[in-house]
Amino acid sequence: MDKLTFLSNADSSYIDGLYQSYKADPNSVDFGWQKFFEGFDFGQTSEGGSVESVEGVSDHALKEINVLNMIHGYRDRGHLFTQTNPVRERRKYYPGKELETFGLSEADMDTVFNAGVEVGLGPAKLRDIRQLIEDTYCSSIGAEFKYIRNPEKIKWLQDHMEADRNQPHYDVDQKKRIFRKLNRAVIFESFLGTKFLGQKRFSLEGAESLIPALDSVIEKGASLGIQEFMIGMAHRGRLNVLANIMGKPYKTIFSEFEGKMYAEEDPELQFGGDVKYHLGYSSDVTTEDGKSIHLSLAPNPSHLETVDPIVEGITRSKIDMKYNGDSSKIAPILIHGDAAIAGQGIVYEVTQMSKLEGYRTGGTIHIVINNQVGFTTNYKDARSGTYCTDVAKISSSPVFHVNGDDAEAVVYAINLAVEYRQKYKTDVYIDLLCYRRYGHNEADEPKFTQPLLYKAIEKHPNPKDVYAKKLVDEKSIDQEYAKNVEKEFKDYLQEQLDIAKKTDKLDDEIPMFGGAWKGLHAAKKADIYEEVDTKVPAKEFLKLANEITTLPKDKKFFRKISKLFEDRAAMVKNDNYDWAMGELMAYATLLDEGKRVRISGQDVQRGTFSHRHAVLTLEDSEEKYIPLANVNGGERFNIYNSLLSEYAVLGFEYGYALANPQALTVWEAQFGDFYNGAQIIVDQYLSSAETKWKRSNGLVMMLPHGMEGQGPEHSSGRIERFLELCANDNMIIANCTTPANYFHLLRRQLVRDFRKPLIVFTPKSLLRHPKVVSKLDNFTKENFHEVIDDTYAKPTTVKRVLFCSGKIYYDLLEKQQADKRTDVAIVRIEQLYPAPVDQLKAIRARYKKATEFIWVQEENENMGAWPYYCRIFNRTDLEFTEHISRSESGSPATGYMKKHAAQQEAIINKSFE
């Protein structure tokens, strides 16, 4: 037989690969393959190892190869021909799975082929071989996994699926448990629809098999060593998950439908609440074999998939803090919609994080509630890929496409997924093919855009009825059992509704300040303004300063790095600490006190402006040396250069800080306005979560800010946007001007007994400014200053007071000193929010003869802090008499250096006219 004939009938890459392994070591392939290759003379091969000629191959042997191709074809493309869609015909794919596709025919069906060894049958009839792979790969479960680049993982999946033909084998008790869970899911939704007609609930109807699936995940996961699940999902089916998986009391959910409010423990805390299908919950459940599993469902806004990085961050934080790095004890579950997982870019970002050192969580279980339609958009208009789960290929994660009407198949697939996750510590996806019984919400009319689909759905029985019929037909249960289970649960729901109707106020069943948050509390206004002690004894400060500036003698560093650390050591000796030293000493002192410090962002190890150098790379290797990792054992300092993402990484760090309030968790933007890409996290979590969900957070955002003529995108951190979001003391907005004040600001985050997000606008040009230095006493004898008054001007002669924040202070100072203007005072506001009102009143009272109180900023008039300060002090004793700034603009800064310099000079000159 010539080469062309052979190659036209064989998958050369598959067969050749096996043959090359056989040639190198006959025992490296299965016994059946050894027998197959024996006696054949595979003659010449090309340079790449492909077969050039085959001698002595009979027609039967050629058909053996064709049978192997068929097995390989089913494994690779069988998912395209499954029975996974409960309400529509699947699209057709070519070539198909007909015998002729593989060079076989009906005449071969009773022929015995040795290729049966490949699927564990041994020599077997083609009929039996084909039935096995048909059952395995083309029934209610379709598996995508052949793109995985690890032969061991592929073999593991093939062996597990083919051993039981991807078919579940459950006893009657297991089937009854699945039925009871499915019954609860279906009846709960119909009960809500009947009792609260017209109210939005974003029901699970059509996808109720999610509930027995999650129930099984908990049981299976517990048997594999998982102690905790962290769940994130959007609103579709959320109430059902809260009630039937998380154990949130039905009476509480009914009370929320009744419009009952949670009891307000303190009106000052300004709890505003959120709609019921956004709320989170946590609980402990006990499995059938007595294991206790902790479940958490993260609160989630309407921004679909935003919760994904939050859940991953919470999970990683618990892995680090609670489970000593063991990711097998906790697993994240993300529940997606088909339109969202395909359409939202955050999914891609989170997927790219899944295997990175700083962000991996040991694998996520992804479940897609595949309604086959977005709000009104058909799936064909919602993605370019074949499947909504095609993002899984990025991380070489297997995907199981499952018919949502086959509850047992759903449970089987998700159990296999959990087992795979625990073994290989990678993501795994379940594509739950189902439908949405109603429109986007229960008041929506889906027939406007999907008439044919919804005609089919109207006639289609719910998953409980489908499963009940199956169990009755196979005599696992009878009709009476099914009716009794339904009636008992309906009666129980009615009892809970009756209790809810008598309830006036709801008790908060999700205490914030337990677990890792024990000892902390919600902040009141008096707490916000109370000075806290962030000083460090001089002896300890100097010890740590010397420790982190001394490089080991036995390692070879770049000359510039050695010089940099010599300069830092000189700062300690000469009592002159720059910005980088102030920051690093904040970390060192917190680490010394037993706290954890975690920093991530783009290029944070070195720092965008080469100021930090927290991680040093040796000159002759890629070995890393981390000075701060030597402080107090070195186990609590982590600094990671992130992937080039803002949205996902900021969300991850928010989640990390949420789970561990005793860690200083920092995200730094490469430039200030780069956080634009993560605006959703700022709006939906950072600024509002405390009001919506009673969830505090101490995350630090570092945004390099300052007008240095670097163009529109590298000048502004958008101070105005953050101040616009400020209310009820929800955040801290700071713009420091000294290393020591920055040091105290960072330390204050963990010294206080409450947590608030800190947005700090950090400098660029000031990192090496000769005047931006602090003395030892500033670190060891002072605390954080919200306002810094002028020490040069004379209060008795001052006629003009300039109020400013950040970098422009040093430009104003230079002009003041050069002109010896003791009649003009410059006051720095270091904490922009909460506004230090009492301190500003005291300063204004100090300058009794001043008639001009002017706000000066380098930002445009409609940007920076001016719009906020103008508004809050309007018509008060603190109202400014004038402001000086650049003219209002739609762009944050000019891109022309000459124009920038002229604008800056005009601001400075006008301030002293």
N, C-alpha and C positions, 0 to 999 in steps of 0.2 A: 504493500500500500504506500502511495507516495505522500509527501508532506502535505500537499494541498487537501487531499481527501481526508487525511487524518484531522487536520486543523479545522476543516469545515464541520466536523462532527464532534469536536471536543472543545471544552473550555480550556484552552491551552494553559492559561495562567494558573488555573486551579490544579489540573492534572500534572502539569510540569512541576509545580511547586511540591506536590506530593512525591513525584518521581525523584526530584533532586534530593529531597530529604531521605528517600529510600536508598538512593545511591550512597549517600554519606553514611547512613546508619540504618540498616533494614529495620531495626527495632524501634526506630523513631516514628514509624507509622503503625496504624492498627494492623492486627494479624490478617484481616481480610485483604487489606491493601498489599501486604507482603505476598499473599498468595496470588493476588491479581497481577503484580509485576513479575513474579517468577515465570520463567519460560518465554518471556517476550524479549526480543532483542531490540532495544531502543538504540539505534545506531548513532549516526552523527548528530551532534547538537550544535547549534549556533553559539556565538560568543555569549549571548545572553542566557543560554541554558535551555532555550526552547527546542522542542523535538524537530529534527530535520528529516528523519526517515524512520519508519517503523516496519520491521520485518516480522513475518509470521503471525500477524494479527488476523484472526478469523473474523467472520461476520458476527459471530456471537460475542467475541471479545470487543468488537466495535460497539455493539449494542450495550455491553457492560458499561462502556464509557458514556454512552448516551443516557443510560439510567443514572449514572453518577451526575451527569449534567442536569438531569431532571431534579434530582435531590438538591443540588446546588441552586438551581433556578427557583425552586419553591422557597428555599431558605432566604434567597436574596430578594425575590419579587412576589412571594406568596401574599404578602400584606396587601397587594393591589387587588386581590381577588377574594377578599374575605366577605363574610356575612355580618358586617359590623354596623350597618346603618339601619336603625329600626323603622324609619319612616320613608326612606327614598331608595331608589335604585342607585347603585354606585356607578360612577363614570367608568367607561370601558378603557382598558389599556391594552396596547399591542406591543410585541406579540403576547398571546395569551398563554394559558397553561395546558393547552391541548397536547395530546400525546405527539402529534405531528410536529409540534414546536421543537421537540427534543429528538426527532428522528425515530420515533417509535409509533406503534399502531396497536389496534385492538387485538391483532393476531399475536402480539407479544404478551398479552395480559397473564396468561397461565404459564409462561416460560419462567424458569427459575434462574435468578441472577445472583451472582456472588456479591454484587454491589449492595445487597441488603445488609451486609456487615456495617456499612456506613451509618445506618440508622438503628443499629442494635438488633436487627432481626436475624442476622446470619444469612446464609443462602435462602432466598425467598422468592415467591412469585411476584412478578411485576404488579399484579393486582393488589397484593398485600403491602408492598413497598409504597405504592402510590396512595393507598388508603391512609397509611400512617402519616405521610407528609401532608396529605390533603386535610386530615383531621387536625394536624398540628398547626399548620400555617394558613389555612383558608376557612376556618370556622368562625366562631364568635370573637376570636382574638387574632389580630394580625401583629406580627413582630418585625420591627426594623432594628437591625443590629449588625448587619454584615459590613458596615462602614467602620466599625470599631477596629482600631489598629493594634489590637492585642489578641493574639490567637487563643490565649487561655480564657479570656472573657467570652469570646465567641463560642468556644467549645463548652464552657460552663452553661451558657444559655441554651445551646443546641441540646446538650445532654438532658438538662432539666425539662425542657419543653417536649422533646421527643420521647422521653421516658414515659410520660403520662399523656402524650398527644395533646398537650396544652389544654387538657380537659380536667376540670375539677372532679374530685372523688370525695364527696362529703357524706357522713353518716346522717341519720335522721335528725339527731339533736342539733348538729351543725346547720342543717337546712332550716330547722325551725327557728334557730337564732337569726339567721339571715332574713327569714320571713317576718319575724317580729320587728326587726329593725326597719325593714322595708314598709311594714304596716304603719309603724309610728311616723315615718317620713311622709307617707302619703296622706294619712288621716290628719296629721298636724296641719298640713297645708290646706286641705279641704275644710277643716274646722275654722281656720283663720278666715278663709274666703267666705264662709257662711256667716260667721259672727261679726266680722268687721268688713262688711261689704263696701267696696270702693276704696279701701285704704291700701296704700302701697305696701307691699311686703317683698317684692322681687322673689317670687316663689321658686322653689326647687322643682316644681311639677314638670315631669318629663325626665328629670335627672335624679330621681329619688334613690337610685342605687348607690349614689355617693355615700349615703348614711351607713349601710352595711359595709361598704368598702372602708370607710374611716374606722368603724368599729373593729373591723378585722385587722387593720393596720396597727391599732393599739394592742390587740391581743398578740399578733405575730411579732410585733416589735418588742414587746415585753419579753417574749420567749427568747429573743435574740440579744437581750441585754440592754435595750433602750429603756431609760428611766423617765424621759421627758420628751414631749413633742411640742414644737413651737409652730403654730399655724398662722398663715396669712391668707386672706381671701377677700374678694370684693363683695358686693352686696347680694349677688344672686345666690340664694340658698343659705344665706348667713344665719337667719333666724332659726332655720331647721338645724343647722350645725350647732348653734348655741344651745338649743333645747335638747336635741337628741344625741349629741356627742359630748358637749361640754358640761351638760347637766345644769344649765341655767334654769331656774324654776319657771315652769309654764305660767304660774300666776304672775310672776314679774313681767314676763313678756306681754301677757294679756293686760296688765296694768299700764304698760307703756302704750299699748293700743288704745286704752281708755283715756290716755292723756294725763295720767298721774305723773307727778314730778318727784324727783328724788329729794329727800329731806335735806335742807341746806344747813350744814353744821355751823357755818359762819358766813353771814352775808358779805363780809369784807372780802372773801376769797373769790367772789365773782364767777361762780360756776355757771356757764351758759348752757351746757349740754349739747347733745347732737341727736340726729335721727337714730331710731332704734337699730336700723340695719347697718350702722357704722360702728357700733360699740364693741369693745373687746370684753374678754372674760378669761378667768383662769380657775382651774379646779383640779382636784385629785380624784382619780377614778381607780377602782380595783378590778383587775382582770379576773377571768374565771378561775385561774390557778392561784389567786391571792396576791399577785404583785400589784404594788401601788405605782401608778403612772401619773405624772403631773402634766396637765394640758394647759396651754396658753393660746388664746386667740388674740392677735394684736388688733387694736382699733385701726380703722382704715377709712380714709376719706373717699370721695367719689372719683378721685383720680385713679383710674384703673392701673394696677400693677405697681403703684407707688409703694405699696407695703412690702414688696419683694426684698429690697435691700435692708429695710428696717428689720424684718424677720431674720435675715442672714446675720445682721449685726448683733441682734439680741442673742442668737444662737452662739455666735463666736465668743461673745462676752461670757456667756455661761460656760462654754468649753474652757476658756482661760481661767475663769474665777472659781467655778463650782466643780468642774470635772477634771481639773489638772491636765488639761490638754487632750483628754480622751473623747474624741468625737463620736465614739460608738455608743455613748450613754445618752445622747440627745440628738434628735433629728428634726430638721425643718421640713414642713409640708407647705407647699404653695399651691393654692387652688386658683386656677386661671379660667377666664372665658376664652373661647376660641378666637374671637375677633381681637381681643386684647393681647393675647400672647403673640399673635402674628403681627399686630400693628403698633405696639408700644415699644419704643426704642430702649426703654429701661430694662426690658427683658434681656436684650442682647448684652447690655452692660453687665447685668448681674450674672449672666451665663459666663461671660469672660472672666469674672471674678472667681468662679467656682473652684479653680485649681491653683489659685495664687496663694503664696505663703501667708500673706497678711490677711486674707479674707476667706480662706477655705473653711468649710464647716463639716467636712466628712460626707458630703453628698446630700442633695435635696430631693425629696419626693415631690415631683410635680404632677398635679392632677388637673386635667383640662375638662371643664364642663362644656362639652362641645355641642352648643345649641344649633350649629350650622347656619347661624345668622347673627349679625351684630344687632344694633338697635333696630334698623330696618334693612341693613345691607346684606345681600346674599354672600355666601362664602366665596363665590367666584370673583366677587368684586372686593374682597377683603384681604387677599394675599396673592402673591405670584407663585408661591411654592405649592407642591402637591398637598402637603398637610400643614395644619396650623402649628404643628410641633417641629417643623423642620429646623428650628433654632437648636434642637437637641444635638444635631450633627456637629455643631461647633465644639462641643465638649466630648464628642464620641460617646454620647449617652444613649442607651437603648430606649426604644419607644414601644409601648404596647397599645395598639388601637383596639378598643373593646366595645362590644355592643351593649349599650346601657340597659337594654331590656333583658339581658342575660345576667341576672344578679350573681349567679355562681361564678360565671366567667370573670366578672368584675372583681369579685373577692379573690379568685385565684390569681389574676394578673397582678393585683396590688400586693398580695403576699409575696409573689415572686420578685416584685420590684423592691420590697423592703429587704428581702434576703440578699438581693444583688447589692443594694446600697450598703448593707452592713459588711459584706465581704470585700467589696472593691472601693468603698468610700468615694463613690462618684454619684452624679445626678442620675435620675431615672425618671421617665415620663409615662404617665397613663393618659391616653387620649380617650376620654369617655364619650363615645358617640351617642348622643341623646337628642333631645329637642326641648323647646320652650313651649309649654302648654298655652301660655298667653303671650301677649306682646311684651315689650320691654318692661312695662309694669302692668298691673292687673287692669288698669283703665285704658290701656293702649289697644288699638285695633290692628293686629298684624296682617290681616287680609288686604289692607291697602297696598302693601308691597310684596306680600308672599301668599297670593291666593291659593295656588296649587298645593304648596307645602302645608298650609293650615287646613285645607280640606282633608288632607291625609291625617293630620294630627287630631282633628276633631273625631275621627272614626277610630282612632287608635286607643287600645286599652292602656291604663297606667301600668307601670312596672310591677306593682303589687299584684294586680289581677293577672298579669302575664305569668308571674312566678307561682301564684296560687294555683292556676290551671295546670302548670307543669307538675307541681307537687301532688295535686289531686290525681292527675292522670297516672303518675308513677306510684300512687298509693302511699306516699310519705305522710300525707295528711288527708283529712276529709273536709267536705264543705262546712260541716258543723264547726270544726276547729277554726277554720278561717273566719267564720262569722263571729265566733266567740271572742277571738283575739281582737277583731275590729271593734266590737261592742264594748269590751272592757276598757279599751283605750279611749274611745269616745266619751264614755261615762266619766273617766278620770279627768279628761280635759274639761268637761262641763263643771266638775267639782272645783277645779282650779280657777275657772272663769268666775264662778260664783264667789269664791274667796277674793279674787282680784277686784270685783265690783264693790266690795265692802272696804277696800283699802283706801286710805286717804293719801298717805305719802309712802314713797318707796324707800327702803333702807339701802344704803350703799353696800352692795355685796362684793365690791372689788376694792378692798382697802389698799391705798397706795403705799402706805408706809409700813409695810411688813417685809419679811424676807431680807433681801439685800438693802432695802431702804429703811430698815428698822433703826430708830434713833434720829431720823430726819423728820421734817415736818413741812407743811405748806407755809410759805412765807406771808406774813402780814406786812403792812406798810412800815410799821415801827422796826421790823427786822431788817428791812431793806436799807434803812439809813443808819443802822447801828454799826459803829466802827468795830472791826474785829482785829484781833492780834495776829498779824502775819509775820512778825519779826522773827529773826533767827539769831541765836547767840553767836557772837563774833567768833568764838573758838571753833564752833561747829562749822560755821560758814567758811572760815579760812581752811579748815581741814578738807572740806569737800572741794573748795576751789582749787587747792593744790592737787587733789586727787584727780580731778577731771582735766587738768591742764598738763599732766605729766604723761609722756608717751613712753612705752616700754623700750628699753635699749636694744633688745634682741630682735626688733622688727624694723624693716627698712621702709620708711615713708618717703613720699615725694618731698623734695626740698622745700617747695612752697608750703606744704602742710607742716613740716617741721618748724619753719619760720613762723607760721601762724600760731602754733602752740607755744613757741617761745615768747611771742608777743602777748599771748594770753597769760602766761606765767608772769610776765612782767607787769601786767595789769594788777595781779594780786599783790605783787611786791610793791608797786608804786601807788596802790590804792586808787585805781582809775579804771572802772569797769565799763565796757561798751555794751551795746544793745545785745549782742549775741551772748555775752557772758551773763548779763542779767537774766535772759531767758533760760539758758542752760542751768544756771544756779537755782532757778525756780524748780526745775525738774529734779535736780540733784537733791535739794532739801526735801521735796515731797517723797522721793524714793527712799531717802534716809529715814523718813518717818513711817515707812511701810506702805505707802500708797503706790498704786500702779499708774504709769504714764504711758499713754498710747497716742502716737501721732501718725497721721497718714495724709497723703495728698501728692500732687505731682512734684517729684524731685525734692521732697522734704528732707531727705537725709543730708544732702549737701546744702539745700536751700536754694531757691531760684536765684538769689543774688549772692551766692557763695558766702553767706555769713554764718551759717549754722555749723556745718561740718560735724554733725553728730555721729556720722558713720564715716570711717576712713578706710580707703582701699589701699593696700600695700602696693609698692612700686613694681615689684617683680612677680606679682601674682594677683589673683582676684580675692585673696583673703581679706576679710573685713575686721576692723578693730573699732569697737564702740566704747568710748570712755565712760559714758553713763551706765553701761551695762555692768560695770564693776562696783557700782554703788549698792551697798546693802545686799550683796549676793547676786545682783545683776539679773534677777528673774522677772522683774516687774517693769522693765523699760522696753518698749517696743516702738520702733519707728519704721514705717514702710513707705517706700516710693509706690504710689498707686498706679494703676492703669490710667490711661488718659481719659478720665471720666470725672465729672463733677456730681452729676445727679445721683448715680448709684453709690458712689463713695461717701458723699455727705449723708445719704440715707443710711448706709451701713454704720457710719460712726454715730449717728443719732441713735440707732438701735443699740449699739455697743454701750453708749453712755446711759441709756434707759435701763439696761440690765445691771449695770455696775456703777452706782453713784460714788463709789470710793475710788474710782479711777479718774485721772485727769485725761479726758478724751478730747483730742484736738484734730480738727481738719483745717488744713491750710490751702488756700487757693494760690495758684501760680501768680496770678495778678488779681486784684480785688474784684473786678467785675466779672471774672470767670465764674463766680457763683451763679451768674445769670442762668447757666445751664442746669442749676439745681434749685431754681426758684420755687418749684412745687414743694420741695422739702421744707423750705423756709416758711412758705405760706401755710401749708397744711399741717405741719408738725411743730417746727421750732417756735413759731410765734403764737400758735393757737391751741396746742394740745392740752395745756393746763386748763384752759377755759372749757374746751369741748369734752375732754376725757379725764380730767383730774390727773394728768400725767406730767410730773415735773421732769426736768432734764438739765444736766449741767454741761452739755457739749460746748466746746470752745471753737468758734470759727475765726481764723486769722485771715484777714483780707488786706494784702499790701495796697496801700493807698497813698496818693500824693501827686501833685501836679509838677512833673519834672520835664515836661515837653516831650513825653514819649508817645504822644498821640492819643486818640480817643479811647482805645481799648486798654491802655496800660496806665491810666491816670486815676481812675475813680473806682472805689469799692461800692459806690451808690449808697452813701450814708443816708440820703433822703428816703430811700425805699425802706430801710430798716426802721427809721424813726416813724415813718408812716404806719408801720405795723405795731408800734409800741402803745400799750395801754394797760392799765391795772398792774403795772410793774412786772410785765410778763418776760422781759429780757433785760440784759445789760448791754449797753452800747458804749464802747470806750475808744478813745483815740489818744493814746499816751505819748508823752514827749520825753520821758527819762527811763533808762534801763531799770532803775530801782522801782519806779512806780509800776512798770510792766511786771516786774518780779512779784510785787505784792498783789497785783491784780490777778495773776495766774494762781498764786497760792490761796488767795481768798476764795477761789472756786470750791476748794475742798475743806477749807477751815470753817466756813459757815456750816450751820446745821440745816440748811435748805439748799436747793439747787435751782439755778436759773441759767438759761443759755447765755453765753457771753459772745458777743460779736465785737472783736477788737480790730481796729484799723491800724495795721502795722506799717512802719516806714520802709522806704526804699533808699533814698539818698541819705537819710539820717543814720543808716546802719553804720556808716563810717565817719559821720560828722564829728569833728573834734570837740564840739560842745555837748554832744549827746553822750555824756558819761555820768557815772554816779560814784559816790564814795562808799566805803564800808559802812559808815554810820547810817547812810540812807537805807541800807538793807537790814541793819541790826538794831536800829533805834527808832525807826519810823514805821508807819503802816501806809496803806493806800490813801492817796490824796485824790478826792473827786475833783477838787479845784486847786490850782497852784497860783497864788497871788504874786504880784510883782515885788521883788526885794530891792530893786534899784530906784524906782521912782519915789518921790517924796509925797506921802499922802496929803500933807498940808498945802502943797503947791500944784497938785494934779488937777488939771481942768478937763482932761479927756481920758476916758478909760476904754481901752480896746479889749474886747472879749474875742477869743479865738480858740481853735482846737487843732492840735496836730502840727504838722510840718511848718505851716506858715508862721508859727511862733518864732522860729529861728530866723526867718527873713525879717520879721518885724524887730526882733531883738538886735539884729545887726544894724539896722537903721537907727534904732533908739540909742545904741551905744556909740555909733559913729557920730551922731549929732548931739550926743549928751543931753537927750531930752528927758529930764527928770519931771517934766510937767505932763508926760503921757505915760500912763501905766498900761502894762500888758498882762491880762489875766488869762490863764489857760484853763479851759474846761476839759478835764481828762476823762470824766464820765459824762457822756452826753445824755444818757438815760439810764435809770431814772434821774431826771434833772435835779441837781443839787440846789434846790431852791433856797433853803435856809442859809447855806454858805454864800450864795450869790447875794442875798440880802445883806449879810454881814459885810461883804466886800464893798457893796455900794454905799453902805453906811460909813465905811471907813474913809471913803473919798468924799468928804463933806462939801468941798468946793468945786467938785467936778460938775459940769453942766452937760457934758456929752458922754453918752454911754453907747458905744458903737460896736456892732457885730462885724467882724472882719473874717472873710473866708476866701480861699483861693478858688473854690468851686464856683460854677455858674450860679446866678441868682436863684434859679428854680431848682437847684440841687444842693448838696451838702446839708448842713444842719440848719441853715437859715429858715427855710420854709416852716420847719417844726418849731423852732424857737420864736419865730415871729408870731406864730399862732398861739402857742401856750402862754406867752407873756403879754399878748395883746391886751391893752387896757388894764394892766396890773402895775404894781409899783416897780416891776422889773422890766417894763417895756423899754426897748432900745430906742434911742433918739434917731438912729440912722444905721444903715448897713453898707458895707463896702464889699464888692465881689466882682467877678466877671459878669458880663451881661448874660441874660438868660439865653439858653441855646437848646437845640434838640440833640446835640452831640456833647459828650462830657468834656471834650478838650479839643483844641486845635492840633492839627498834625504838623504845623510849621513851627520850627524852633524859634525863629525870629519873632513871630507873632506871639508865641507863648511868653517869651522874655519881655516883650513890650507890655503885655497884659499884666504880668506879674509886677513889673516895675511900677505900673500905674496904680495898682492896688496898694503897694507899700507907700508910694509917695502920697497918695490921697489920705492914707491913714495918719500921716504926720503933718498934713497941710495946716 
